[in-house]
Amino acid sequence: MKSTKKQISIGTAAFVIVAVALINTGANADALSGSESLVVSENTTNKSSPVAGTDHAHQHSPDTDQKNSEAVNVVLNEWDIVPDKTTVSAGPITFKVINVGPSDVHEIAVVKTDLAPADFPVDDNGNVDENSSDLNIIGEIEDIAVGASAKATFDLEPGNYVLICNIWDAGEKESHYAEGMFITFKVQ
Ligand SMILES: [Cu+2]
């Protein structure tokens, strides 16, 4: 699906600037000094879960696409996550996501992990435990309504990643992850 340039402007988007100084390890210094390592988000709040020994550069900004950021177009449906590429180069990666439904709200979480995508720790309902020490949630684009688009840019270092949708539909007792909404993603 060619939704590449589709952008839906969400007037109510709130943007928060998180000081780069929060990064308390030096490993990401190069990335931060050269480009700005911005995390740009629309219509959503990125949830980060800092894990010791990993670097997060979460800086929200009202800017849209970053220069130099590589774009990944992602289509969500029941029950697939379909990126137009599954390998990218390290750096700022802009995920442009559209939910084509037909029925359910979806999300994507960018998870840095060496676990196989089907082997994530889950609770009794089949939902991924996002607090697991085996999973590093780099960022999320949450609550994308059917027919809606959203995008966010995350600064990704090389490694193994998985994109998941971790929506739990309590009414239908349906875990989107358990339905198969996960896919391997590689940053080199
Ligand atoms: Cu979903």
py3Dmol code that shows the C-alpha trace and the ligand (Angstrom):
import py3Dmol

protein = """\
ATOM      1  CA  MET A   1       0.000   0.000   0.000  1.00  0.00           C
ATOM      2  CA  LYS A   2       1.360   3.360  -0.949  1.00  0.00           C
ATOM      3  CA  SER A   3       0.651   5.521   2.003  1.00  0.00           C
ATOM      4  CA  THR A   4       4.109   6.927   2.016  1.00  0.00           C
ATOM      5  CA  LYS A   5       3.397  10.590   2.102  1.00  0.00           C
ATOM      6  CA  LYS A   6       0.136  10.432   3.861  1.00  0.00           C
ATOM      7  CA  GLN A   7       0.188  12.520   6.934  1.00  0.00           C
ATOM      8  CA  ILE A   8      -2.705  13.289   9.125  1.00  0.00           C
ATOM      9  CA  SER A   9      -2.222  16.349  11.169  1.00  0.00           C
ATOM     10  CA  ILE A  10      -3.487  15.955  14.659  1.00  0.00           C
ATOM     11  CA  GLY A  11      -4.091  19.331  16.124  1.00  0.00           C
ATOM     12  CA  THR A  12      -4.127  18.178  19.661  1.00  0.00           C
ATOM     13  CA  ALA A  13      -0.731  16.601  19.611  1.00  0.00           C
ATOM     14  CA  ALA A  14       1.333  17.479  22.582  1.00  0.00           C
ATOM     15  CA  PHE A  15       5.055  17.539  22.399  1.00  0.00           C
ATOM     16  CA  VAL A  16       7.453  17.313  25.213  1.00  0.00           C
ATOM     17  CA  ILE A  17      11.086  18.116  25.053  1.00  0.00           C
ATOM     18  CA  VAL A  18      13.134  15.820  27.132  1.00  0.00           C
ATOM     19  CA  ALA A  19      16.554  17.080  27.857  1.00  0.00           C
ATOM     20  CA  VAL A  20      19.282  15.141  26.209  1.00  0.00           C
ATOM     21  CA  ALA A  21      21.077  15.503  29.471  1.00  0.00           C
ATOM     22  CA  LEU A  22      18.894  12.718  30.786  1.00  0.00           C
ATOM     23  CA  ILE A  23      21.047  10.362  28.873  1.00  0.00           C
ATOM     24  CA  ASN A  24      23.495   9.322  31.475  1.00  0.00           C
ATOM     25  CA  THR A  25      25.734   7.114  29.446  1.00  0.00           C
ATOM     26  CA  GLY A  26      28.161   8.258  26.858  1.00  0.00           C
ATOM     27  CA  ALA A  27      27.644   5.576  24.280  1.00  0.00           C
ATOM     28  CA  ASN A  28      25.198   7.587  22.273  1.00  0.00           C
ATOM     29  CA  ALA A  29      27.221  10.760  22.317  1.00  0.00           C
ATOM     30  CA  ASP A  30      28.150  10.636  18.670  1.00  0.00           C
ATOM     31  CA  ALA A  31      24.607  10.276  17.524  1.00  0.00           C
ATOM     32  CA  LEU A  32      23.515  13.074  19.784  1.00  0.00           C
ATOM     33  CA  SER A  33      26.158  15.542  18.792  1.00  0.00           C
ATOM     34  CA  GLY A  34      25.852  15.112  15.060  1.00  0.00           C
ATOM     35  CA  SER A  35      22.201  14.877  14.325  1.00  0.00           C
ATOM     36  CA  GLU A  36      19.753  15.748  17.006  1.00  0.00           C
ATOM     37  CA  SER A  37      18.495  12.274  17.756  1.00  0.00           C
ATOM     38  CA  LEU A  38      15.002  13.585  17.940  1.00  0.00           C
ATOM     39  CA  VAL A  39      12.058  11.428  18.592  1.00  0.00           C
ATOM     40  CA  VAL A  40       9.195  12.995  16.752  1.00  0.00           C
ATOM     41  CA  SER A  41       5.727  11.880  17.458  1.00  0.00           C
ATOM     42  CA  GLU A  42       2.233  12.726  16.372  1.00  0.00           C
ATOM     43  CA  ASN A  43      -1.025  11.929  18.056  1.00  0.00           C
ATOM     44  CA  THR A  44       0.599   9.791  20.617  1.00  0.00           C
ATOM     45  CA  THR A  45       2.930   9.715  23.503  1.00  0.00           C
ATOM     46  CA  ASN A  46       5.968   7.589  23.325  1.00  0.00           C
ATOM     47  CA  LYS A  47       6.422   5.375  26.257  1.00  0.00           C
ATOM     48  CA  SER A  48       9.952   4.646  27.158  1.00  0.00           C
ATOM     49  CA  SER A  49      11.199   2.247  29.715  1.00  0.00           C
ATOM     50  CA  PRO A  50      14.799   2.966  30.458  1.00  0.00           C
ATOM     51  CA  VAL A  51      16.864  -0.081  31.102  1.00  0.00           C
ATOM     52  CA  ALA A  52      20.285   0.060  32.639  1.00  0.00           C
ATOM     53  CA  GLY A  53      23.027  -0.242  30.088  1.00  0.00           C
ATOM     54  CA  THR A  54      20.977   0.895  27.146  1.00  0.00           C
ATOM     55  CA  ASP A  55      20.662   4.278  25.581  1.00  0.00           C
ATOM     56  CA  HIS A  56      17.500   6.134  24.956  1.00  0.00           C
ATOM     57  CA  ALA A  57      17.427   9.475  23.308  1.00  0.00           C
ATOM     58  CA  HIS A  58      13.840  10.454  23.616  1.00  0.00           C
ATOM     59  CA  GLN A  59      13.369  14.016  22.684  1.00  0.00           C
ATOM     60  CA  HIS A  60      10.001  15.064  21.426  1.00  0.00           C
ATOM     61  CA  SER A  61       9.652  17.901  19.042  1.00  0.00           C
ATOM     62  CA  PRO A  62       6.943  19.488  16.920  1.00  0.00           C
ATOM     63  CA  ASP A  63       9.110  19.074  13.866  1.00  0.00           C
ATOM     64  CA  THR A  64       7.883  16.518  11.425  1.00  0.00           C
ATOM     65  CA  ASP A  65      10.231  14.387   9.412  1.00  0.00           C
ATOM     66  CA  GLN A  66      13.823  14.677  10.306  1.00  0.00           C
ATOM     67  CA  LYS A  67      16.275  15.284   7.604  1.00  0.00           C
ATOM     68  CA  ASN A  68      18.377  12.197   7.138  1.00  0.00           C
ATOM     69  CA  SER A  69      15.897   9.923   8.788  1.00  0.00           C
ATOM     70  CA  GLU A  70      15.078   6.727   7.003  1.00  0.00           C
ATOM     71  CA  ALA A  71      11.374   6.031   6.617  1.00  0.00           C
ATOM     72  CA  VAL A  72       9.652   2.732   7.193  1.00  0.00           C
ATOM     73  CA  ASN A  73       6.048   2.500   6.088  1.00  0.00           C
ATOM     74  CA  VAL A  74       4.034   0.107   8.180  1.00  0.00           C
ATOM     75  CA  VAL A  75       0.550  -1.212   7.518  1.00  0.00           C
ATOM     76  CA  LEU A  76      -1.392  -2.665  10.427  1.00  0.00           C
ATOM     77  CA  ASN A  77      -4.385  -4.925  10.083  1.00  0.00           C
ATOM     78  CA  GLU A  78      -5.959  -7.905  11.814  1.00  0.00           C
ATOM     79  CA  TRP A  79      -3.530  -9.610  12.412  1.00  0.00           C
ATOM     80  CA  ASP A  80      -0.406  -8.454  10.696  1.00  0.00           C
ATOM     81  CA  ILE A  81       2.296  -5.870  10.996  1.00  0.00           C
ATOM     82  CA  VAL A  82       3.559  -5.252   7.468  1.00  0.00           C
ATOM     83  CA  PRO A  83       6.578  -2.968   7.146  1.00  0.00           C
ATOM     84  CA  ASP A  84       7.841  -2.119   3.679  1.00  0.00           C
ATOM     85  CA  LYS A  85      11.338  -3.015   4.865  1.00  0.00           C
ATOM     86  CA  THR A  86      12.620  -5.086   7.720  1.00  0.00           C
ATOM     87  CA  THR A  87      16.246  -3.984   7.696  1.00  0.00           C
ATOM     88  CA  VAL A  88      17.452  -0.422   8.101  1.00  0.00           C
ATOM     89  CA  SER A  89      20.672   1.383   8.866  1.00  0.00           C
ATOM     90  CA  ALA A  90      21.267   2.685  12.377  1.00  0.00           C
ATOM     91  CA  GLY A  91      20.158   6.215  13.082  1.00  0.00           C
ATOM     92  CA  PRO A  92      16.880   8.076  13.214  1.00  0.00           C
ATOM     93  CA  ILE A  93      14.140   5.904  11.746  1.00  0.00           C
ATOM     94  CA  THR A  94      10.733   7.356  11.024  1.00  0.00           C
ATOM     95  CA  PHE A  95       7.910   4.843  11.266  1.00  0.00           C
ATOM     96  CA  LYS A  96       4.889   5.933   9.253  1.00  0.00           C
ATOM     97  CA  VAL A  97       2.067   3.708  10.301  1.00  0.00           C
ATOM     98  CA  ILE A  98      -1.425   3.264   8.941  1.00  0.00           C
ATOM     99  CA  ASN A  99      -4.108   1.083  10.453  1.00  0.00           C
ATOM    100  CA  VAL A 100      -6.331  -0.470   7.813  1.00  0.00           C
ATOM    101  CA  GLY A 101      -8.311  -2.474  10.345  1.00  0.00           C
ATOM    102  CA  PRO A 102     -10.925  -3.363   9.412  1.00  0.00           C
ATOM    103  CA  SER A 103     -12.173  -3.292  12.988  1.00  0.00           C
ATOM    104  CA  ASP A 104      -9.548  -2.789  15.665  1.00  0.00           C
ATOM    105  CA  VAL A 105      -7.369  -0.077  17.063  1.00  0.00           C
ATOM    106  CA  HIS A 106      -3.716  -1.050  16.754  1.00  0.00           C
ATOM    107  CA  GLU A 107      -0.311   0.181  17.808  1.00  0.00           C
ATOM    108  CA  ILE A 108       3.309  -0.603  17.239  1.00  0.00           C
ATOM    109  CA  ALA A 109       5.981  -0.926  19.856  1.00  0.00           C
ATOM    110  CA  VAL A 110       9.607  -0.958  18.746  1.00  0.00           C
ATOM    111  CA  VAL A 111      11.315  -3.513  20.947  1.00  0.00           C
ATOM    112  CA  LYS A 112      15.039  -4.109  21.060  1.00  0.00           C
ATOM    113  CA  THR A 113      15.595  -7.718  22.012  1.00  0.00           C
ATOM    114  CA  ASP A 114      17.437 -10.852  21.072  1.00  0.00           C
ATOM    115  CA  LEU A 115      14.378 -12.971  21.780  1.00  0.00           C
ATOM    116  CA  ALA A 116      12.590 -14.507  18.835  1.00  0.00           C
ATOM    117  CA  PRO A 117       9.423 -12.570  18.061  1.00  0.00           C
ATOM    118  CA  ALA A 118       7.125 -15.403  19.106  1.00  0.00           C
ATOM    119  CA  ASP A 119       9.016 -16.053  22.332  1.00  0.00           C
ATOM    120  CA  PHE A 120       8.280 -12.928  24.330  1.00  0.00           C
ATOM    121  CA  PRO A 121       7.315 -13.293  27.982  1.00  0.00           C
ATOM    122  CA  VAL A 122       3.553 -12.979  28.277  1.00  0.00           C
ATOM    123  CA  ASP A 123       0.936 -12.867  30.990  1.00  0.00           C
ATOM    124  CA  ASP A 124      -2.004 -15.244  31.360  1.00  0.00           C
ATOM    125  CA  ASN A 125      -3.895 -13.392  28.650  1.00  0.00           C
ATOM    126  CA  GLY A 126      -1.074 -13.603  26.172  1.00  0.00           C
ATOM    127  CA  ASN A 127      -0.040  -9.982  26.488  1.00  0.00           C
ATOM    128  CA  VAL A 128       3.638  -9.153  26.319  1.00  0.00           C
ATOM    129  CA  ASP A 129       5.237  -8.143  29.605  1.00  0.00           C
ATOM    130  CA  GLU A 130       6.736  -4.846  28.530  1.00  0.00           C
ATOM    131  CA  ASN A 131       8.669  -4.620  31.785  1.00  0.00           C
ATOM    132  CA  SER A 132      10.637  -7.771  31.095  1.00  0.00           C
ATOM    133  CA  SER A 133      14.370  -7.277  31.346  1.00  0.00           C
ATOM    134  CA  ASP A 134      14.672  -9.216  28.084  1.00  0.00           C
ATOM    135  CA  LEU A 135      12.775  -6.503  26.257  1.00  0.00           C
ATOM    136  CA  ASN A 136      13.849  -2.934  25.715  1.00  0.00           C
ATOM    137  CA  ILE A 137      10.867  -0.896  24.555  1.00  0.00           C
ATOM    138  CA  ILE A 138      12.451   1.851  22.503  1.00  0.00           C
ATOM    139  CA  GLY A 139       9.203   3.580  21.734  1.00  0.00           C
ATOM    140  CA  GLU A 140       5.591   3.108  20.815  1.00  0.00           C
ATOM    141  CA  ILE A 141       2.999   4.607  18.549  1.00  0.00           C
ATOM    142  CA  GLU A 142      -0.175   3.846  20.388  1.00  0.00           C
ATOM    143  CA  ASP A 143      -3.898   3.780  19.759  1.00  0.00           C
ATOM    144  CA  ILE A 144      -4.053   4.210  16.014  1.00  0.00           C
ATOM    145  CA  ALA A 145      -7.699   4.163  15.006  1.00  0.00           C
ATOM    146  CA  VAL A 146      -8.915   2.303  11.937  1.00  0.00           C
ATOM    147  CA  GLY A 147      -8.186   4.447   8.914  1.00  0.00           C
ATOM    148  CA  ALA A 148      -5.775   6.667  10.804  1.00  0.00           C
ATOM    149  CA  SER A 149      -2.091   7.243  10.309  1.00  0.00           C
ATOM    150  CA  ALA A 150       0.553   8.182  12.803  1.00  0.00           C
ATOM    151  CA  LYS A 151       4.288   8.473  12.778  1.00  0.00           C
ATOM    152  CA  ALA A 152       7.207   8.749  15.091  1.00  0.00           C
ATOM    153  CA  THR A 153      10.956   8.810  14.763  1.00  0.00           C
ATOM    154  CA  PHE A 154      13.188   6.747  16.982  1.00  0.00           C
ATOM    155  CA  ASP A 155      16.954   6.763  17.080  1.00  0.00           C
ATOM    156  CA  LEU A 156      17.887   3.119  16.665  1.00  0.00           C
ATOM    157  CA  GLU A 157      21.268   1.619  17.311  1.00  0.00           C
ATOM    158  CA  PRO A 158      22.320  -1.583  15.572  1.00  0.00           C
ATOM    159  CA  GLY A 159      20.742  -4.749  16.833  1.00  0.00           C
ATOM    160  CA  ASN A 160      17.818  -7.097  16.718  1.00  0.00           C
ATOM    161  CA  TYR A 161      14.388  -5.614  17.081  1.00  0.00           C
ATOM    162  CA  VAL A 162      10.811  -6.770  16.950  1.00  0.00           C
ATOM    163  CA  LEU A 163       7.782  -4.685  16.106  1.00  0.00           C
ATOM    164  CA  ILE A 164       4.726  -5.740  18.047  1.00  0.00           C
ATOM    165  CA  CYS A 165       1.173  -4.690  18.675  1.00  0.00           C
ATOM    166  CA  ASN A 166       0.454  -5.303  22.329  1.00  0.00           C
ATOM    167  CA  ILE A 167      -3.188  -4.278  22.397  1.00  0.00           C
ATOM    168  CA  TRP A 168      -5.428  -6.218  24.741  1.00  0.00           C
ATOM    169  CA  ASP A 169      -9.104  -6.239  23.856  1.00  0.00           C
ATOM    170  CA  ALA A 170     -10.726  -7.037  27.180  1.00  0.00           C
ATOM    171  CA  GLY A 171     -14.191  -7.308  25.679  1.00  0.00           C
ATOM    172  CA  GLU A 172     -13.170  -9.975  23.223  1.00  0.00           C
ATOM    173  CA  LYS A 173     -10.405 -11.327  25.434  1.00  0.00           C
ATOM    174  CA  GLU A 174      -8.081 -10.913  22.537  1.00  0.00           C
ATOM    175  CA  SER A 175      -4.344 -10.310  22.691  1.00  0.00           C
ATOM    176  CA  HIS A 176      -3.104  -8.831  19.446  1.00  0.00           C
ATOM    177  CA  TYR A 177       0.356 -10.193  20.110  1.00  0.00           C
ATOM    178  CA  ALA A 178      -1.114 -13.679  20.579  1.00  0.00           C
ATOM    179  CA  GLU A 179      -2.954 -13.205  17.294  1.00  0.00           C
ATOM    180  CA  GLY A 180       0.402 -12.847  15.614  1.00  0.00           C
ATOM    181  CA  MET A 181       0.983  -9.119  15.469  1.00  0.00           C
ATOM    182  CA  PHE A 182       4.775  -9.211  15.608  1.00  0.00           C
ATOM    183  CA  ILE A 183       7.578  -9.113  13.088  1.00  0.00           C
ATOM    184  CA  THR A 184      11.353  -9.174  13.195  1.00  0.00           C
ATOM    185  CA  PHE A 185      13.137  -5.934  12.436  1.00  0.00           C
ATOM    186  CA  LYS A 186      16.884  -5.492  12.020  1.00  0.00           C
ATOM    187  CA  VAL A 187      19.054  -2.425  12.450  1.00  0.00           C
ATOM    188  CA  GLN A 188      22.565  -2.670  11.087  1.00  0.00           C
TER     189      GLN A 188
END
"""
ligand_1 = """\
1
CU
Cu -3.189 -4.714 17.135
"""
view = py3Dmol.view(width=600, height=400)
view.addModel(protein, "pdb")
view.setStyle({"model": 0}, {"cartoon": {"style": "trace"}})
view.addModel(ligand_1, "xyz")
view.setStyle({"model": 1}, {"stick": {}})
view.zoomTo()
view.show()
